[in-house]
Amino acid sequence: MRKKIVKIDLNNKVYGGRVYENLAIDLLKDTFEFKRVFLIKYRIKVFNIPRILFLYIKYRFFYRGSLLLTNQTTWFAGRYSHNIVVVHHLDNSFSYGTSSFYQTFCEKALYCNRNRFARVVTVADCWRKMLEKDDFKNVTVIYNSFNPNLYRFSKKDKERFKRQYGFNDKPLIYLGNCLKKKGVVETYNSLKYIDAYFVTSGNKDVELPIPNLTLSFEEYRLLLAASDIVITMSLFKEGWNRVAHEAVLCGTPVIGSGKGGMEELLMMSEQTISTSFEDLPHHVNRILEDKPIPNSYSLMKFDLHYFKKCWKAVLL
């Protein structure tokens, strides 16, 4: 009989941290029985209040099984349950209004419940050190992991992608997701006089005079592989940085701010850390001239076998 694990999420939105968690569940669905509980089910938020209250009482005070929680559901740590929490990062610098309030509340709940967590999983060593310094016990680092085979593309594939989107005869520089907190405005303004194609992708909350592509997962990987440089100048402390990790697997050089867990990622793969936007033109011109090859070997060990093995040990 498979062990049952209830995973409690705020909603069903998919972002970097959720992709990480979904991968763990997908790899271990034959070993464990996962039940997904989403606190927000209805579009009109006030309709969710009775549901959330019922679920909170049920899992906080009466449930005796295993709970898998996240940054957003730390306050559900049960009195009698076996609680495991995934902490991706702790920084709400660029959250506003109710989102900022909720993240602050969840961080305080994380610390108030620290003695209730049988295991704390985080995604970079800087977060492990911070949590252990704050008296958290049983902290485990499980790094973001990928199937390296998905990031190998031929020169022909990359040239076809560039032709399809009109990126011909000039370097292609990917600035990441078109979000203010990702530093894309400052990055573009510091580099706009360089003769290159600049591009962003995904949902956006700022306007830039460059293409913002909506891509399938395969096309997104091709974009990373076809780019001459990937830049991830996040303004907040990243948990890790999946874009930078994937770019290195593609063999594309990365320049990043190195904030949060991203520093460990960039140092591990021997990529460029730029603490200043003013230094970006120098770094970009150097990389375009030297064409260095990233140390992708250092990240190859974080594959699906590693990820499954680590998560299985945590959940057993």
Backbone hydrogen bonds, N-H to C=O, Kabsch-Sander energy under -0.5 kcal/mol:
donor,donor_aa,acceptor,acceptor_aa,energy
3,K,31,T,-0.6
5,I,33,E,-2.9
6,V,66,S,-2.6
7,K,5,I,-0.6
7,K,35,K,-3.0
8,I,6,V,-0.6
8,I,68,L,-1.9
9,D,7,K,-0.6
9,D,37,V,-3.0
15,Y,13,K,-0.6
19,V,15,Y,-2.6
20,Y,16,G,-1.7
21,E,17,G,-2.0
22,N,18,R,-3.1
23,L,19,V,-1.9
24,A,20,Y,-1.6
25,I,21,E,-2.0
26,D,22,N,-2.6
27,L,23,L,-2.4
28,L,24,A,-1.3
29,K,25,I,-0.5
29,K,26,D,-0.6
31,T,28,L,-1.2
32,F,28,L,-2.6
33,E,3,K,-2.9
34,F,32,F,-0.7
35,K,5,I,-2.5
37,V,7,K,-2.8
39,L,9,D,-2.6
39,L,37,V,-0.5
40,I,10,L,-2.8
41,K,39,L,-0.8
45,K,43,R,-0.9
47,F,44,I,-1.7
48,N,45,K,-1.8
49,I,46,V,-1.2
52,I,48,N,-2.9
53,L,49,I,-2.5
54,F,50,P,-2.3
55,L,51,R,-2.6
56,Y,52,I,-2.6
57,I,53,L,-2.2
58,K,54,F,-2.4
59,Y,55,L,-2.8
60,R,56,Y,-2.6
61,F,57,I,-1.7
62,F,57,I,-0.6
62,F,58,K,-1.3
63,Y,58,K,-1.6
66,S,4,K,-0.7
67,L,82,H,-2.5
68,L,6,V,-3.0
69,L,67,L,-0.6
69,L,84,I,-3.5
71,N,86,V,-0.5
73,T,70,T,-1.7
74,T,71,N,-0.5
76,F,73,T,-1.8
77,A,74,T,-1.4
79,R,60,R,-3.0
82,H,65,G,-2.8
83,N,81,S,-0.9
83,N,116,R,-0.7
84,I,67,L,-2.4
85,V,119,R,-2.0
86,V,69,L,-2.1
87,V,85,V,-0.6
87,V,121,V,-3.2
88,H,86,V,-0.6
95,S,92,N,-1.8
99,S,96,Y,-1.3
100,S,96,Y,-0.7
101,F,97,G,-2.1
102,Y,98,T,-2.7
103,Q,99,S,-2.4
104,T,100,S,-2.2
105,F,101,F,-2.3
106,C,102,Y,-2.6
107,E,103,Q,-2.1
108,K,104,T,-2.2
109,A,105,F,-2.2
110,L,106,C,-2.1
111,Y,107,E,-1.8
112,C,108,K,-2.6
113,N,109,A,-2.1
114,R,111,Y,-1.1
116,R,113,N,-2.8
117,F,113,N,-0.6
117,F,114,R,-0.8
118,A,83,N,-2.1
118,A,116,R,-0.7
119,R,83,N,-1.3
120,V,138,N,-2.3
121,V,85,V,-3.0
121,V,119,R,-0.5
122,T,140,T,-2.8
123,V,87,V,-0.7
127,W,124,A,-0.6
128,R,124,A,-1.4
129,K,125,D,-2.5
130,M,126,C,-1.9
131,L,127,W,-2.6
132,E,128,R,-2.7
133,K,129,K,-2.0
134,D,130,M,-1.2
135,D,132,E,-1.6
136,F,131,L,-2.3
140,T,120,V,-3.2
142,I,122,T,-2.6
142,I,140,T,-0.6
146,F,302,F,-2.0
150,L,147,N,-2.0
151,Y,148,P,-1.8
152,R,149,N,-1.0
153,F,151,Y,-0.6
158,K,154,S,-1.9
159,E,155,K,-2.4
160,R,156,K,-2.3
161,F,157,D,-2.1
162,K,158,K,-2.1
163,R,159,E,-2.3
164,Q,160,R,-2.4
165,Y,161,F,-1.6
166,G,163,R,-0.9
167,F,162,K,-2.8
168,N,166,G,-1.3
173,I,171,P,-0.5
173,I,197,Y,-3.1
174,Y,172,L,-0.5
174,Y,229,I,-2.3
175,L,173,I,-0.5
175,L,199,V,-2.8
178,C,201,S,-1.3
179,L,177,N,-2.3
182,K,179,L,-1.4
183,G,180,K,-2.0
184,V,179,L,-1.1
187,T,183,G,-2.2
188,Y,184,V,-2.6
189,N,185,V,-2.4
190,S,186,E,-1.6
191,L,187,T,-1.1
191,L,188,Y,-0.7
192,K,188,Y,-1.7
194,I,191,L,-2.5
196,A,194,I,-1.8
197,Y,171,P,-3.3
199,V,173,I,-1.8
200,T,211,P,-2.3
201,S,176,G,-1.4
202,G,213,L,-2.0
205,D,178,C,-1.9
206,V,178,C,-0.8
210,I,208,L,-1.4
213,L,200,T,-2.6
213,L,211,P,-0.5
215,L,213,L,-0.6
220,Y,216,S,-2.7
221,R,217,F,-2.0
222,L,218,E,-2.0
223,L,219,E,-2.4
224,L,220,Y,-1.9
225,A,221,R,-2.2
226,A,222,L,-2.8
227,S,223,L,-1.4
228,D,172,L,-3.1
229,I,172,L,-1.3
230,V,253,P,-2.3
231,I,174,Y,-2.9
232,T,255,I,-2.8
234,S,232,T,-1.0
235,L,181,K,-2.9
236,F,181,K,-0.7
238,E,236,F,-0.9
238,E,259,K,-0.8
245,H,241,N,-2.2
246,E,242,R,-2.8
247,A,243,V,-2.4
248,V,244,A,-2.1
249,L,245,H,-1.9
250,C,246,E,-1.4
251,G,247,A,-0.5
251,G,248,V,-1.3
252,T,247,A,-2.6
255,I,230,V,-2.3
256,G,272,T,-2.4
257,S,232,T,-1.8
261,G,238,E,-2.9
262,M,259,K,-1.5
263,E,260,G,-1.2
265,L,261,G,-1.6
266,L,262,M,-2.7
267,M,263,E,-2.5
268,M,264,E,-2.5
269,S,265,L,-1.7
270,E,267,M,-0.9
271,Q,266,L,-3.2
272,T,254,V,-1.8
274,S,256,G,-2.7
274,S,272,T,-0.5
275,T,273,I,-0.5
279,D,276,S,-0.7
280,L,277,F,-1.3
283,H,279,D,-2.0
284,V,280,L,-3.0
285,N,281,P,-2.6
286,R,282,H,-2.1
287,I,283,H,-2.3
288,L,284,V,-2.7
289,E,285,N,-1.6
290,D,286,R,-3.0
291,K,287,I,-2.7
295,N,269,S,-1.6
296,S,294,P,-1.8
298,S,295,N,-0.7
299,L,296,S,-1.4
300,M,296,S,-1.0
300,M,297,Y,-0.6
301,K,297,Y,-0.6
302,F,299,L,-1.6
303,D,301,K,-1.8
307,F,303,D,-2.2
308,K,304,L,-2.6
309,K,305,H,-2.3
310,C,306,Y,-2.4
311,W,307,F,-2.4
312,K,308,K,-2.4
313,A,309,K,-1.8
314,V,310,C,-1.5
315,L,311,W,-2.3
316,L,312,K,-1.8
